[in-house]
Amino acid sequence: MSVLVYIESPKGRIKKSGFEVAYYGSQLAKSLGTECIALLIGIANDAASVGQYGPSRIIHVNPDKDESFDSQNFTSIITKIALDHQSNIIILSNTATGKAITGRIGIKMNAGTVSGANSLPEVADGFVINKSVYSGKAIARYVIETENKVISVMGNTLQPQIIGSNISPETVQISNAPTRLKVIERKISEGIIPLPEAELVVSAGRGMKGPENWGIIEELASSLGATTACSRPVADSHWRPHHEHVGQTGVAIRPNLYIAVGISGAIQHLAGVNNSKVIVVINKDAEAPFFKAADYGVVGDLFEIVPKLTAAINKYKQQ
Ligand SMILES: Cc1cc2nc3c(=O)[nH]c(=O)nc-3n(C[C@H](O)[C@H](O)[C@H](O)COP(=O)(O)OP(=O)(O)OC[C@H]3O[C@@H](n4cnc5c(N)ncnc54)[C@H](O)[C@@H]3O)c2cc1C
């Protein structure tokens, strides 16, 4: 028995969520008295550094190959490595990639599967794991009773801690199985922290009145080193790109800080953001529903408050 953790490395860069699941898997393995093995597929710079977060072995499949993500191929590689190493628990990040393969791996391994877990499993009496349900209004406790288990973990569930040191990866070559999928084009945004990985998010809604006013949101985000997001009507009106839309039908996020500017706080919006650790709401309507979910609220005109907040942050940074 061992815990196998799949670490994503798009364009050769290990994602922050990869270090999180490495730490998560090693903590789970520790509580079960077993070994945690990290798995990387394709080119990955600094694969050895994953060892710092607890896994005792690193297996690097096809380390010289620029592996485009293919859900069928990645599923076969991960399940093969799991079988070869008697790994009965497989951990993935709940990213777009993780979501695409968690269910497939679960079926191939005949495993009880929980996607979007937001806690470490409790293993003292059975195997119990928590995840948010009903748009974040409740927490469901899942009991996995099968021997094989597959879990995808929400970003920011555990802050990765350095508890080990670099480990030389063991390299393995696996020929790609024939696949029915063909990648025609890949578009990857550069230079920004993707929303699911962002620790700080500045988000704005229809209260902004129009796309021409977004400069103050970008300035606030840049002063904090935050990623920008928006409500759905903003993306639907093409004021902002669709990948920034958060909520029930957009990206679900869990940052340490979510600043909501001119967003009413409809249930469908809250569904994607109310697991944020700290929520700050800026809205001119004191009755806006978002204030009920807020840790801090400012009632007032965003066009006055946001530039003042940015100036205060910049001043603080200069001290
Ligand atoms: C099936 C379904 C799925 C949906 N999925 C999503 C989703 O995933 N994400 C999502 O966001 N929405 C979603 N919606 C839409 C959702 O119901 C709301 O309509 C939407 O979130 C409202 O966006 P908003 O808060 O930006 O706009 P509004 O509701 O128009 O709110 C604008 C806010 O700005 C404030 N404001 C205005 N001017 C100022 C100012 N000068 N200073 C300060 N505050 C100001 C107002 O007081 C108001 O609270 C969904 C709806 C449905 C039916």
The ligand as a Tripos MOL2 file, in Angstrom:
@<TRIPOS>MOLECULE
LIG
   53    58     1     0     0
SMALL
NO_CHARGES

@<TRIPOS>ATOM
      1 C1        -28.2420   29.4320  -13.6040 C.3       1 LIG1
      2 C2        -27.4890   30.6820  -13.2350 C.ar      1 LIG1
      3 C3        -26.1170   30.5970  -13.0480 C.ar      1 LIG1
      4 C4        -25.4030   31.7430  -12.7130 C.ar      1 LIG1
      5 N1        -24.0480   31.6410  -12.5050 N.ar      1 LIG1
      6 C5        -23.3720   32.7360  -12.0960 C.ar      1 LIG1
      7 C6        -21.9790   32.6490  -11.8210 C.ar      1 LIG1
      8 O1        -21.3400   31.6030  -11.9720 O.2       1 LIG1
      9 N2        -21.3420   33.7660  -11.4000 N.ar      1 LIG1
     10 C7        -21.9970   34.9700  -11.2270 C.ar      1 LIG1
     11 O2        -21.3350   35.9510  -10.8490 O.2       1 LIG1
     12 N3        -23.2990   35.0510  -11.4940 N.ar      1 LIG1
     13 C8        -24.0020   33.9930  -11.9340 C.ar      1 LIG1
     14 N4        -25.3270   34.1200  -12.2210 N.ar      1 LIG1
     15 C9        -25.9350   35.4730  -12.1990 C.3       1 LIG1
     16 C10       -26.3000   35.9120  -10.7920 C.3       1 LIG1
     17 O3        -27.5900   35.4390  -10.4570 O.3       1 LIG1
     18 C11       -26.2930   37.4580  -10.6870 C.3       1 LIG1
     19 O4        -27.1840   37.9570  -11.6320 O.3       1 LIG1
     20 C12       -24.9200   38.0550  -10.9130 C.3       1 LIG1
     21 O5        -23.9730   37.4630  -10.0540 O.3       1 LIG1
     22 C13       -24.9840   39.5550  -10.6240 C.3       1 LIG1
     23 O6        -23.7750   40.1440  -11.0150 O.3       1 LIG1
     24 P1        -23.2950   41.4760  -10.3390 P.3       1 LIG1
     25 O7        -23.3030   41.3290   -8.8580 O.co2     1 LIG1
     26 O8        -22.0430   41.8810  -10.9960 O.co2     1 LIG1
     27 O9        -24.4170   42.5270  -10.8170 O.3       1 LIG1
     28 P2        -25.6200   43.1810  -10.0400 P.3       1 LIG1
     29 O10       -26.5070   42.1730   -9.4280 O.co2     1 LIG1
     30 O11       -26.2250   44.1500  -10.9920 O.co2     1 LIG1
     31 O12       -24.9510   43.9730   -8.8390 O.3       1 LIG1
     32 C14       -24.1580   45.1130   -8.9780 C.3       1 LIG1
     33 C15       -23.8100   45.5950   -7.5900 C.3       1 LIG1
     34 O13       -22.9740   46.7290   -7.7030 O.3       1 LIG1
     35 C16       -23.3510   47.6600   -6.7040 C.3       1 LIG1
     36 N5        -22.9410   48.9930   -7.1700 N.ar      1 LIG1
     37 C17       -23.4250   49.7080   -8.2200 C.ar      1 LIG1
     38 N6        -22.7650   50.8680   -8.3550 N.ar      1 LIG1
     39 C18       -21.8350   50.9040   -7.3610 C.ar      1 LIG1
     40 C19       -20.8760   51.8570   -6.9610 C.ar      1 LIG1
     41 N7        -20.7020   53.0090   -7.6120 N.pl3     1 LIG1
     42 N8        -20.1250   51.5780   -5.8810 N.ar      1 LIG1
     43 C20       -20.2900   50.4180   -5.1840 C.ar      1 LIG1
     44 N9        -21.1940   49.4800   -5.5200 N.ar      1 LIG1
     45 C21       -21.9600   49.7180   -6.5990 C.ar      1 LIG1
     46 C22       -24.8590   47.5150   -6.5720 C.3       1 LIG1
     47 O14       -25.2840   47.9500   -5.2910 O.3       1 LIG1
     48 C23       -25.0420   46.0110   -6.7630 C.3       1 LIG1
     49 O15       -25.0150   45.3140   -5.5240 O.3       1 LIG1
     50 C24       -26.0620   32.9930  -12.5540 C.ar      1 LIG1
     51 C25       -27.4560   33.0480  -12.7380 C.ar      1 LIG1
     52 C26       -28.1360   31.9170  -13.0700 C.ar      1 LIG1
     53 C27       -29.6410   32.0010  -13.2430 C.3       1 LIG1
@<TRIPOS>BOND
     1     1     2 1
     2     2     3 ar
     3     2    52 ar
     4     3     4 ar
     5     4     5 ar
     6     4    50 ar
     7     5     6 ar
     8     6     7 ar
     9     6    13 1
    10     7     8 2
    11     7     9 ar
    12     9    10 ar
    13    10    11 2
    14    10    12 ar
    15    12    13 ar
    16    13    14 ar
    17    14    15 1
    18    14    50 ar
    19    15    16 1
    20    16    17 1
    21    16    18 1
    22    18    19 1
    23    18    20 1
    24    20    21 1
    25    20    22 1
    26    22    23 1
    27    23    24 1
    28    24    25 2
    29    24    26 1
    30    24    27 1
    31    27    28 1
    32    28    29 2
    33    28    30 1
    34    28    31 1
    35    31    32 1
    36    32    33 1
    37    33    34 1
    38    33    48 1
    39    34    35 1
    40    35    36 1
    41    35    46 1
    42    36    37 ar
    43    36    45 ar
    44    37    38 ar
    45    38    39 ar
    46    39    40 ar
    47    39    45 ar
    48    40    41 1
    49    40    42 ar
    50    42    43 ar
    51    43    44 ar
    52    44    45 ar
    53    46    47 1
    54    46    48 1
    55    48    49 1
    56    50    51 ar
    57    51    52 ar
    58    52    53 1
@<TRIPOS>SUBSTRUCTURE
     1 LIG1         1 GROUP 0 **** ****
